[in-house]
Amino acid sequence: MTIAEVVPSLLSGLDVPGADNTLGLPRARRVVLLLVDGLGHELLRAHASHAPFLSSLPDRAIDAGFPSSTATSLASIGTGLQSGEHGIVGYTFEVGDEVLNSLTWTRASERDHDLRRTLVPEVVQPHPTLFERAAAAGVAVSTVAPLLQRSSGLTRAVLRGSWFRGAAGFGDLALGAVAAVEQDRSFCYAYHADLDTIGHIYGPGSEEWLLQLEFVDTLAARIASRMPAGSLLAVTADHGMVTAGERIDFDTEPLLWQGVRVIAGEPRVRYLHTESDEVLSVWREFLGDRADVLTRDEAVDAGWFGPVSPLAADRIGDVVVAMKDAHVVVRSQAEPVLSSLTGFHGARTRAELAIPLLVHSVPSV
C-alpha cells in the first residue's frame, strides 16, 4: 500500500472514472484529504499522547515511496504514480543541464533563479493529475495551502487542476477545507507544512515538535467537527523523519569528489552522476555499512522507484546512495543551511517511509 493509492481510493466514492479503491477506504461524496508534512507513522505512534484525536482513529501505515521526500510524495499524491513514473525523483535532481530544486523550482545552487520558463513544470511532469481527472468528471476540486504555493512550479507540476485557496494560518486552513466540501461531489486537498519545518530545525520528538504536533491534532479535530454529514476526513503525510547522527561532508572529503560530475538529492539520499566507473566502489568502501550504494540499474531492479519510465531514468543518477541509521551526507559549502539542520528524511528506513493513513467518517443525518 503506497501513497500513490490514496487519492484514487478517495475519488472512487465520487464516481471518478478509473479511480479504484485499492485501499478499501469508506466511500463518501464529500472528502477532505489533510496532508501533514513530516508526520511519520512511527513518530505518531511514539507520541500518541500528544495527538489524542489522531491517535483515536484506526492505526494504519502505508508507504511514502522512495525517496521519502516532500516533492516526490506530493507528486505521487497528485498523479497516483510512483516516482519512477512521474519523474519527480527527489528534493534536487538533474534535468538536462540543470540541477532542479523541486520545492523552490530554482537551480539547486541559486535559490533565487526561477526555472519555470526553462524547465516548464508541465513538461518536467507531463502526466495528467488526479485533480484534473476529477474536475473533468464534474467533481468540485479544491486545494487549501499556503498562499505562496498558488503558482509555484511544484504546484503546477503535480497538483494542477484544482481551485486554489491560500491559507494564512490554522484557522484559515480549517475553515477553507470545510467550506470546500459544502456541495455534493467535492474533494479538497489541504496541506500543512509547519510540523516538518519544526522537525528539520529542532528534530522530531523535540519539545518544539511535540507542541506543534498538539496544534496539528487540534487542527484535524476542528476540521472533523465542522465537516458536513456524510463526509470523510482522511489524514496522511508525505514522509517521516530522523534526527541526524554522523555527518559526512562531501565538500571537505576529496576522495568522494573523484569522478563525480554532479551530486544531487539531499543528505539522506544522494544521486551521483559520474564520469568514472570507480565512483561506485569508492563510495561503497568509504561508506561501508552506513549506506546502501547501488547503481541505477540495481536500484531500479530492486523496485525502489516502482516502474521506471524513460522520463525518470536519467534523473536518478548513475549511482544511488541511500543512508542507513541516522547518517547523512551533507554539503557544508554548497548547501550550508540544509547541512545545518537537525532532522532529515529521504532514505529507506521505516522511520522515513512509513506514514499514517487515518480516516474519520461523519455519519449521514
N, C-alpha and C positions, 0 to 999 in steps of 0.2 A: 504494500500500500504506500503510495507516494503522494507528495504534494500536488503533482500534476493531475491527480484524480479528484481533487477536492471540488473545484468549480463545476466540472461536468456532472458530478454526482448531485450537487445542489441544484443545478439547472434542470435536471431531469424532472423535478417536481413542477417546473414551469413550462413543461412541454416544448422544450427546445429540441429540434431535430438533431439526432446524433449524440445527444447528451445522455450518457449511460451512467446509471447509479452503481458503479462498481464498488463503492464503499458502503452501500446499503444504508444510506442516511435517510432520516424521516423526510417525507415529501411535504413541501409547503409551497404556496404560490406567492409568498412574501418572505424574502430571505435577506438577512444581513450577514455578511462574512466579515468579521473583525480580525485583522491580522496584526498581531502584536510582535513587532520586530524584536528578536532576541529571546523570546520566551521558550526556551528549550524544555522538552518533556521532563528530562532529568532534574532540571532546576526547579520546575514547578512541583514535582513530587517531593524534592528535598525541602522545599519551603512552603508546604501546603498551608501551614497555619497562617501565613501572611496573605493567602488568597482564598478565603473561605468559600466565596461564591464559585470561582472557577474549579476549586477542588471538590465541590459538591456535585459537579457534573460527571457523567461516566468517563472513566480514565481510559483514553485510547491514544496510542502513539502511532504516528506514521513517519515516513522517511522524507527528509527535506531534499534528498538528492545531492549529487556531488557536482561541483564544490558546494559546500554548505555556506553559501554567501547570499547576501540580500538580493542583488540584481538577478542572479541565477534563479533563485526561488520565486521572485516576483514574475520572472518570465515564464516559469512553469505554471504558476497560478493563472497568469493571463492567457497562455496559449494552450494549456493542457498537454504540453510536450515536455520531455526531459531535455537536459542541457545539450546533449549531443544532437538533438533535432533543432531546437530553437536557436542555438548558437551563441547565447549569452553565457559564456563559459566561465565567468568569474568577475571579480572586482575590477581587475585590469586584464586585458588580453590584446594580442596583436591582430589588427585588421588591416590587411595590405601593408603599407609602410608606416602605419600609426600604431601606437600602443594606447588603446582607449581605456579611460576610466569610465566604466559603465554607469556609475552612480551620478557623476557630475557631467558626463558626456564631454569631457575635455581630454587633452593629451595627459597621460599619466604624469608627465614631468612638468606640465604647465597647466595648472588647475584653472587659470583664467582664460584659456584659449578654447572657445566654443567650437566644437567639431560637428555641429548639427547640419552644416551645409556640405562639408566634405565627406562626413560619414553619416549619411541620412538615416535616421532611426528606422524608418520603414523599409530601408534597404538592408541595413545590418540585421534586422529581424523581420523578414518579409511574410511570415506565416500570419494568416488571419487570427485575430484574438477571439477568445470565447465571448468577450463583451460585444464584439462586432456581430458574431453569430447570434447571440441572444437578442440584440437590438433588432436585427433583421427579422427575427421571429416574432417581433412585437412586444418583447419584454422591455419594461422601463428600467434601464440600467444606469446606475449612478456610482460615482467614486467620491468618497469623502476623505480628504487627505490634506496635509499642509499645503497652503496656497502656492508656495514656490514650486511645487511639483506639477502644477497645472500644465505647463508647456515644456517640461523637461524632456530631454532626449529619451530617458528611460521610460517615462510615461508614454511617449509617442511610440516607442518601440514595442512595448509589451502590454500596455493597459489601454490602448486606444479603443474607442468605440463606445465610451460611456459619457454621460453628462457629469461634469466635474464641479464639485462644490469644495471650495477651500475652507479648511478648518483652522481656527486660530488657537484652539485650546481644547481641553477635555469637554467642557460644556457644549461647545460648538460641534465637536465631533459626535457626541452622543445625540444631540438633537437633530443634527443633519442626517445621521444614519436612520433615525426613526422616521423623520419626515420623508425620506427617500422611499419608504415601503408603505406609504399610506394607501396606494392604489393596488388593485389586483394585478397579478403577474409583474412583480417588481423585484429587482435584485440590487443590493448595494454592497460594494466593496469598500470597507473602511480600514484605514491604516493608521497605526500609532507607532511612533519612532523612538520615544524617549527612553524606554527601558533598555534598548540596545545601546543608546548613547551613554547612559549611566554605566552600563556594564563595561563598555570599552574604556571609560575613564577610570572608574573605581574598582572594577572587577565584579563579575557575577557573584551574588551572595554577600556582597559588602553591605554595610548598614544603609548606604545611599540606595543601593539596588533594591534592597528589601522594602524600603519605604516607597520606592517607585512602583514596586510590584503591588503594594497595597492600594496605591492610587489606580493602577490598571484594573485590579479586581473590582474596585468601586465603579470604574468606568463601565466595565462589562455588565455589572449588576444593574446600573442605571439604564443602560440601553435595553436590557432584558425586561425591566419593569415597565418600560414605556412602549414596548412593541405591541402592535395590534393583535387581536385574537387570530388564531390560525397561522401565525407567522413562526419563523425559525431564526434563531441566532446561532451561528457557528463561529467558534473562536479557534484560530490556529496561529502558527508562527512561521518564520522563514528559516530559522536555524537556532541552535543553542549557542553555548559559549563556554570557553575555558579560560582560566587565569594563566597568563604566561609564566613559564618556568625559565629554562635556559634560553638565552637569546643568542643566536648565531648571526653574526653581522656579515652579510655578503660584501658590503662596501669596504670592509677592512680585512678581508680574507682573500688575498690574491690567488690562492690556489683554486678558489671557486670561480674566478673570472675566466680562466683559460678555456677558450673555445666556445664561450657563451656570447652569442650575438645580441640576444635580447632576453631579459628576465622580466616576467610579468607575474600576474596572480596577486597574492597577498601573503602575509607572514606564515599562515598555516598551510598554504598550498601554493607552490611556485611552478610556473611554466618556463622551461628553458628552451629557447630557440638557438640551435647550436651550429657551429662551424666545424666541429670535430667530433668523431665518434667516441673520443676518450672522455667526454664530459660525463657520460653515464657512469663509467667505472670510477671516475674521480669523486663524484658526488656520493655514489654508493659507499665507497670506502670511507670518505670523510664523515658522513652522517651515521653510518652503521645502523644500529637498531633504533636510532632516533627518528627514522623516516622510512616510508616506502618510496623507493626511487625506481620508476618504471619508464620504459619507452612509451611513446604514444600508442603504438600497436598493442603493447601489453596492457595498458590501462583500458583501452577500448575493448580488447578481448575479455578482460576481467569484468566488463559491464559497468565500470564506474560512471560512465556518462549516458547509459542507456544506448539505444540505437544512435549511430553517429552518421550524420549526413555530410556531403562534401562541403556544405556551408560552414560547418563547425570544425572539421578535421584540422585544418591548418591553424586554427586559433588555439588549439590545445597545446601546441608546442611539441618539440621533438622528445623532450624528457619531462615527466610529471613527477613532482616531489610533494608527497602528502605527509605532513609531520605527524608523529605519534606523541602520545602522552601530552605534555604541555609545552613541548619545544616549538620555537618559532625561528624563521629565517627573516631577519629584518634588514632594512637598508637605512642606516643611520644618516647618510648624507643625502641620498636621493629621496627618501621618504621619512624625514625627521619626525613629523607629527605622528604618522602611523606607527613608526617604530617605538614611540614613547608610550603607547597605550598599555593598559593593564590586561584587558580582556580581548580575546581573539576567537575567530571561528573560520571555517572554510574546509577543514580536513574531514577525516572519515571516522572519528571517534563517535561513540553513541551520544556523548555529551553534546556534540555538534549536530549530528544527523537526526536524532530523534526529536520530533516536535509533537505537541499535543493537537488533537482534533476533538474539541469539546462542543457539544450540541445542547442547546436549550430550546425546547418547543413550547410555544404559548398555546394553550388549549383554545379550541374554537368555542364560540359562545353557543 
